[in-house]
Amino acid sequence: MNDLRNIAIIAHVDHGKTTLVDGLLRQSGAFRSNQRVAERALDSNALERERGITILAKCTSVEWRGVRINIVDTPGHADFGGEVERVLGMVDGCLLLVDASEGPMPQTKFVLAKALAAGLAPIVVVNKVDKPDARPFEVQDETFDLFAALDADERQLDFPTLFASAKEGWAAAAPDGPRDGLGPLFETVLECVPAPHAAPNGSFAMAAAILESDPYLGRVLTGRIESGEIGANREVHALRPGEGAVERARTTRLLAFRGLNRVPVERAVAGDIVAVAGLQTATVADTLAAPEVLRPLPARPIDPPTLALTLSVNDSPLAGQDGDKLTSREIRARLMREAEGNVAIRVAESAEKDACEVAGRGELQMAVLIETMRREGFELSVSRPRVLFETDPETGKRLEPVEEVTVDVDSGHAGAVVEKMGVRKAEMTDMRPTGAGRQRLVFHAPSRGLIGYHGEFLADTRGTGVLHRLFHGYAPYKGRMAGRRRGVMVSLERGRAAAYALWNLEERGRLFIAPGDPVYGGMVIGECARGQDIEVNPLKSKQLTNFRAAGKDDAILLSPPQDMALERAIAWIADDELVEVTPNAVRLRKRYLDIHERRRQAKRMAAE
């Protein structure tokens, strides 16, 4: 197995992981010299390309000097940390990318902690040294300090460092070293990453780490073979911790990774990363093994979800006009399929009628799931996210999730951020200048207070601030917290919004709709400037008289409506509101559409 290496590429979001993989693929000869390949080739999912982030872990492989290197590209956003946790068991080494300007960031700390806990000895790549504000040696020192703070052992602390520009396609032992390709990175991988530790002579056993659905092959499970070998059309069974064998089947197809492609192979041996098709029930964390193997491989523990929301049937008057998947049965089946392949998501029945509770890592993860479902033709009602509390086993007190929040802002905006974070019961742990008139602030803040804050943060920093969040742990409950300060404008009628009515409503607050948009009773059409909800009629037209002809004063000028995109809408709504999501629209509405029912519920809540 000396001709095989398995590595993962881990980093904070936007530090260049997928761009580096592009360079490795090109310079290893995986692409023809004249082949046209999209930038960030591994980000093949439509949402990944739109958002410019990696959401799903993916495998590829390259050849260098007769050695095949299997590479796993991982997400960099904290909400998709579950993808990182489950794939680290497939590899024997990793490349830790750190931005030469930003230095170690919150997700750098998270992924490095997971890699060190898995016993990996990372190779540090200080990337983007071509940036004007790069500070490569300072970042190298900061990375060493992070290793030490995470209790790395002597072997892990003695990490090799390379300086690189993934965009320009070079790596070197020094920032000003020869910039003639990624050869030094390939050589460092061959030298520092050990060959797979596996048992080639044992019975076949493989822990599934990635689950995909293929229209031709069905369920495809990817993992590293820990012992033995496997061939196509071989009988295997799936073992699950605590349950024993859950399925017995034959492997219909065995696939290996070659560049960007998965190619059929007849045989694979211990240490290799392969994809297996043919099983109908097995899922992530199950062990695929030969029939004589009776004990599953140990599964790596995954951090629990910290945030939950409720997905229910869309019962608005406009339901069924866009989508074709409307029932609670279809919604539940789709969520269960998601939970099978995504270990960071948990699905449970809700106490509400025709609803499911979905728990995960953060608002972005939830928004990506819902956006994927709406593109598949689902119509949903989505509740406001809420945090998941725990109970201290010793004291019996309630504990709530706390996040480490790192903020980079211009010095002139730091005061506004500190004030807003203080209102959210956050505690500042660090504040230091980062050069060029900017400061880095670090807080420990309750997750409750951060829901819906990002939009306000961008407004306070004029769009120049950058905010990163990372789960820190659980802390004693910090008491009640102020919610949204402003009320909403709620439609009284059903129909299409009239320009004249919206023109009169503009002075009362910001509108979310434009003339001609469909509305209905109980739909939220704007944010009120006052601190309470108001009922309005967006259909009201101008009364015509002998002095006011139909065509007179037609030039009504309206401000553009506030764009309430899915992610922003979910974080913005209050507890008594929902987001109506369809393939073609995102609307805000009250949970109870009838005005009298809303008033009854408000009185009941006030009495409690």
N, C-alpha and C positions, 0 to 999 in steps of 0.2 A: 504493500500500500504506500510505498515511498513515492509513487507517481501520482498521489492524490492529496489535495488540501481542501479543507472546508472552512470558509471564513464568512463572517457577517460584517456589514458596514453599518455602524451606529453613530448617531450624532443628534444634535439639536436640529429643529426644523430649519430648513433653508441654509444649512452649512455646506451643502454640495455633494451629498451622498450619491444621488441618482446621476448627477453630471459626471462624477468620478467613474461610476460604472460604465457610462457611455464611453469614456476615454479608454478604460481597460478593455472593453469589447473591441473598439476600433484598433488599438495598437497591438492586440493579440492576434489579429487577423480574423476575428469572428465575422467582420463585414468585408465585403469586397471593396477595393479602393474607390470604385465608382458607384457603390451602392448608396442609394438615398435612404437615410434612416432618420426618423423624427427625433428631435431633441428630447432628452429624458425618455429614452426608448422604453424603459421598464414601466413608466407611468402610463400604462395602456388604458386604464379605467377613465371613462369620460369625465367623472368628477375630479379625478386626480389632475388631469390636464387642465381643466377649467380653473381649479383652485391653486395649481402649482405646488401641490404637496403630495407626498406618498401616503396612501391610506392603508394599502394591503402589502404585507411582506411578499416578496417574489424572489424566485431563484433563477440563476443563470450560471453559465460556466465558461471559462476561457482556458486556452492551452498556452503554456509558456515553458520553453525548453523541455518539452516532453512530459511536463507535469500538468494534470488537469486541476484547475482551481474552481471549485464550486463556490459561488458568491450568493449570499442572501442580502438583498436590499431591504432595509427596514424603515418604518415610518419615523419621523422626527417630532411629531406633535404628541404632547402628553396624553391626549384623549385616546390615542391609538397605541398606548404603551403595552397593551395586552399582546399585540402582534410581535413586539420585541421580546417580551418575556418568554413566549412559547417557542420561538425559533432559536434561542441561544443554546438550547440543548442539542441542536443539529450540528453545531460547528465546534472547531477546536481552536479557533483564534478569531480576532476581530480587528478591524481598523476603526479607531476612534477619530472622527473628523472634528476639528475645532476651528472656527472662523478666526483668521489672523487679526481681525479688528475687534470683534465682539468678545472673543475669549470664551471660556466655559460658561454655559448658560444653564437654566434650570433642567432642561431635558438632557443636557450633557451629563449632569449629575445623576439623573435617574438611570439612563442607559448604562453609564459606567458602573454604578452600584450593582446593577443586575449582572453585568459581565464579570465583575470581580467576584460576586457571590457564586457564579457558575464555575469559578476556577480558571477563567480565561486570562491570558496575559496580553493586553491590547498593544497594538502598534499605533502610536499617535501620529496623525497627519495634520499638521497645521496648514489649513487650506486657505485659499484666497490671499496669498502673500503679495499678489500683484495689486491689491487695493491701495489707494493713496494713503489711507490711515492705518495700514497694517502695522502691527507691533509684534512680530513673530516670536522674539525671544521672551518678551514679557508674557505672552500667551503660553509659551512652553513652561515658564515658571509657575504660572497660575494653574496649569494643568497638573503639574507635579504636586502642588499644594492640594488640589482636589483629590488626587490619588491618596495622599497621606491622610486627608480628612476622612476618607472612606475606608481607612484601615487596610489598605493594600499591603500584601506581604512583600518581602524583599525581591522576589522574582518579578512580581508585577510592577514594583516601583522602578525596576531597572528597565524601563520601556525604551525601545528605539523610537526616535523622532525623525520624521521626514517633513520637509517644507514643500508645498505644492500649490499649483493652480490647476484645479480640475477643468476649468473652462478652457485654459490654454493647452492643457494636456501634458503637463510635465511635473516631475517630482525630483527632489535633490536633497542631499544631506545638509545643505545650508541654503538660506533664502536667496543668496546671490550665486548659488552653484550652477553648474551646467543645466541649461533648460532644453534638453534634447529628448524629452519623452518620459514615459512612466516606467522605464526599465528599472531604475533603482527601487521603485515600489514593488514590482514583481519579484525582484531578487530578495528584498527584505521579507516578503511573505514566504518564499521558499526556505529562507534561512531560519526565520523565527517562529513560524507556525508549524507545530508538529504534525506528522501524518496521523490519520484517524486512529484513535484507540478503540479497536473493535476485535471481535473474536471470529476470525474467518472460518474456523472449523466447527463452530457450534451450530445449533439449530437456528433457523431463520427467526429473527425478531426485529421489529421496527416500530418506533413510537411515532404516531401520526401527529404532525405539527401544523399542517395547513390543509384546509378542506376547500375544494372548488367544485363547481358544477359545470359539466361539459355537456353541450346538447347532443353529442354523439356517444360519449363514453359514460355519461351519468356522473356519479360521485367519484372524484379523483382525490386521493389522499397522498400528501407528500411528507416525507420524513427521511431520517438517516437510518440505514441498516446497522443495527448494533452488533448483530452476530449472524453467521451463516451466509447463505446466498439465496436468491429468489429468481425464478424464471417465470415466463408467461405460462398461463394455464396450470398454475400450481394451486393445490388446495391449501387454504389458510383459514384461521379463525381470528376473530377480534376479541380481545380480552379487555375488560373494564375493571378498574379497581373497585373492590367491594361487590361486584356482580358476577365475576367470572366471564365465561364465554357468552357473548351477546349475538354472535353471528358466525356462520360458517359458509364459505363461498370459494370460488375459483378466481384467480386473477385473470381477467380478460385481456388486460393490456399492461405492459410494464414500460414506463417512459423515463428517459434520462434527459438531462438538460444539456443542450449544445448551443451555445450562444443564446439568441433570443428564442430558440425553438425547443420544443419537447419532441424527441424522436423515439420511436419504438425500439426497444432492445430485447434480446432474448434472455439475457442474464445480467444480474447485478450482484455485487459482492459486498461484504461487510465494509462499512466506512463510507460508502457512496450515498449520495442524496438522490432519491428516485421518487417518481409518482406512480401510484398503483390504482388501477380501475377494476371494478367488478364487485365491490361491496356495496350493500344498500343501506346498512344501518350504522356501521362504524363511523366514528367522528373524531374530532380533535381530542388528543390525550389518550385515546385508545391504543392498545398494542396490537399490531398485526403480527401473527406468529404462526409457525408450523404447528400442526395438530398436537405434537408431543409436548409443546411448551404450555405449562399450566399456570404460570405466574406472570402478571403484566409487568412491564418495565415501570420504574418509579416515574410519576408525573411531577413536573415542576409546579409548585404552588403559584397561583396567580393572585395579584392584589385584588381585593373586593371592589365592587362598584361603590360610588359615593353619591350618585345623582340618579333620580328616577322621575319619570313622567308617565302620564296615562295616554294611551292611544285608543280612541273609541270610534264608533261608527259616525259618519257624517250625517247628522239629522237636520241640517239646515234646509230651508225652502228651496235652495238651489242644488240640493244633492242629486247626484245621478246624471248631471248634464255633461260632465267632462270624462269621468272615469268609468271603468267597467268592472272594478273589483270593489264592492261596496259593503259586503256583509262582514259581521264579526268573525265568522268562521274562516273566511279568506284572510282577514287581517291576522288572526291568531296563527294560522298555518304558516304564513310568511314570516312572522316574528320567530316562530319556533325553528324554522330553517336557518334564520340568521343566528340564533343562539347556538345552534349546532356547530357552526364554523367559527364563531367569534366568542372566544372564551371570556372576553371582558364584558359581555352583555348577558343580562339575566332577565328572563321573561316569566311573569307570574300572572295568575288571574287577578283581576281587580274587583273590589267590592262593588264598583259601579256596573250598571247594566251594559252589556255588549262592549266591554272594554278590557284591555290588557295593560298591566304595569310593566314598563321597560326600564331597567336600571343599567347604568353604564358609568363611564369615567368623566364625561363632561358634555357641555352644550354642543360643541362641534361634532362629537361622535354621534349624538342624537340627531343633529340636523342632517348629517350625511346619510344616516339610515332612512330618515323620513324623505329626504330628497330622492334617494334611490327608489323608494316605494312609490312616490308620486309619478316618477318616470315610467314605472311599470304599470301604471293605470289605476292605482289605489286612490280612494278618497278617504280622508281621515279627519278626526277632530283631535287636537293635541292640547294637553293641559300645560300649565306653567310648570317648569322643573322644580323639584323640591329635593333637599338633601336627605340622605339616609343617616339617621342617628344610631348610635350604639349605646350600650349600658356598661358602665364600669363594673366588672364582676366583684370588685372588693367593696366599693362604696355604694353601689347601686345608683350613682348619679348618671345623668344623661350626658353623653359625649357627642360632639359634632365634628365633622371633617374640617380640617384647616389646611389651607394651601400656602405654599411659598410663592409669593408674587414678586417678580423682578421687573422693574420699570426703568426704561431708558428714555429720558426726556430732556428737552432744552431747559437750562437752568431757570429761565423765566416762568416755566410752567410747573416747576417742582412744588411750589406752595399749594397750588390748586389740587394737585394729586394727593399731597399729604393730608389736606383738609378732607377731601372726599373719602380717602381710605380710613381716616379717623372716624368719620360718621359710620362707616361699615365695621367698626370695632376691630380694625387691623392694628397690629403692633409693628412699628418699624424696627428692623434688626440691623440695617446697614444703610449708609448713605455716603457715596464717594464720587468725585468727579471722574469722568472718563475721557476728557479732552474735547476740544472743539466746542466748548461752551455747553456741554451736556453732562448730565448726572445720572448715576444709577442708584435707584432706591430699591431696597428689599424689604418686604413685609411678610408677616404671618397673618393671614386673614381668613375668617370663617368663609366657607364656600357659599353660605347663604347670602352674604353681603356682596359677592361677586357676580351673582346672577343678574344679567342685564346691565352690568357696569361698563362693558367694553365700549359701547356706543357713546356713552357719556364721557368716557376717558378720551376718546378720539376728538370729541368736541372741545374738551378742556385744553387739549394740547395742540389744537388746530391741525390735527392729522399727522403731527410729527412724532408723537410718542409711540413706543413699542412696549407692549405688555405681554409677559409670559407667565403662565401659571403651572404649578407642579404640586401634586398631592404631597403634603408634609406629614400628616398624621391626624390623630384624634385628640381633642382637648375639651375641657369642661364647657358646657353650654354657656354662651356669653349673653343670654337674655334676649328680649325682644329687640327687633331691628326695624327701623323705619322703612316703609315700602315706597312705592311710586308716589311722588308728591302731587301729581296732576291727575285730574279726572279725564273722562273721555266723552266724546259726542256719540250718542247712540241713536240710530235711525228709528223712527216711529212707523215708517211706511215701507211697502214693497213696490219696487218699480225700477226705473232708471234715473240716476241722479241728474238734476237740471242745473245748468250753468248759473242761472239767476239765484237759485237757492244756495249753491256753494259760494257764490260771491258774497252773499250776506253772512254766511257762516265763517268766512275767513277771518273776520275780526275777532272771533271767539277762540281761535287756536289753529293748529296745523291740521290740514286735511290729509287723509290717506287715499282718497278716491278722486277720480276725474269725471267731468261731465260725460254722461252716457254709460257709466259703470253700473251694473246691476246691484241693487241694495235690497235689504229686507228688514223687517222689524226685529230689533235686537242686535243688528250688526253694528260694529264699532267703525265709524267712518272718519274719526280724527281724534286728536288729543286736545283736550280743553285747557285753556289758559288758567282756569281756576282749579281748585283742589277737589272738586266734586264733579260727578257725572251729570250731564244734561241730556235731555231727550230733544231731538231736533227732527225737522222734516226736510230731507234733502231733495224732495220732489217738487217743492213749491215753485210755481212759475209766476212770472210777472202778470199782474192783472191788466187787461187791456181796456182802454176807454177810447172815446172819440179823440182824445188828445194824445193817447199813447198807442200808436199803431204797432202792429206785430214786428215790423222791421226796424223800428226806431230804437236807439240805444243798444243795438245788438253787440257792439264791440266790448264785450265783458272780458276783462283781463284777469286771469287767475294765476296765482303762483303755482309752480309745479307741485304735485302732491308728494308727500313724504313717501319714499320707497321703503316699504316694510318687507324686506326679504325674509325668507323663512327663518334663518338663524336669528336675525334681529327680532322678529315677531315673537318667537318662542320665549326669548329672554325678556321681552318688554311687557307682556301681558300680566295682569293681576290674577289673584287666585280665583276670582269669580268670572274669568274670561277664558276663551278657547281660541285656538288658531284653526281655521278651516283650511285644509290643504287638499287641493285637487290637481290633476295634471296641468291645468292651465291657469290656476289662480291660487293666491294666498290671501285669505281674508281673516279679519279679526271679528269676534262676536262675543256676546255675553253667553255665559253658560246656560242661563234661562232666558229664552227669547221673549217670553210674555212679560210685559211690563209689570203686571200685577204679581206674578210669581216672583219676579226679582225683588219687589218691595217686601213681599212676605219673607223671603229668604234673608234680606238685609235686616229686618226686625228680629228674626230668630238669631242671627249671628250677633247682633248688638246685645240681645238678652243674655247670651252666653258669656 
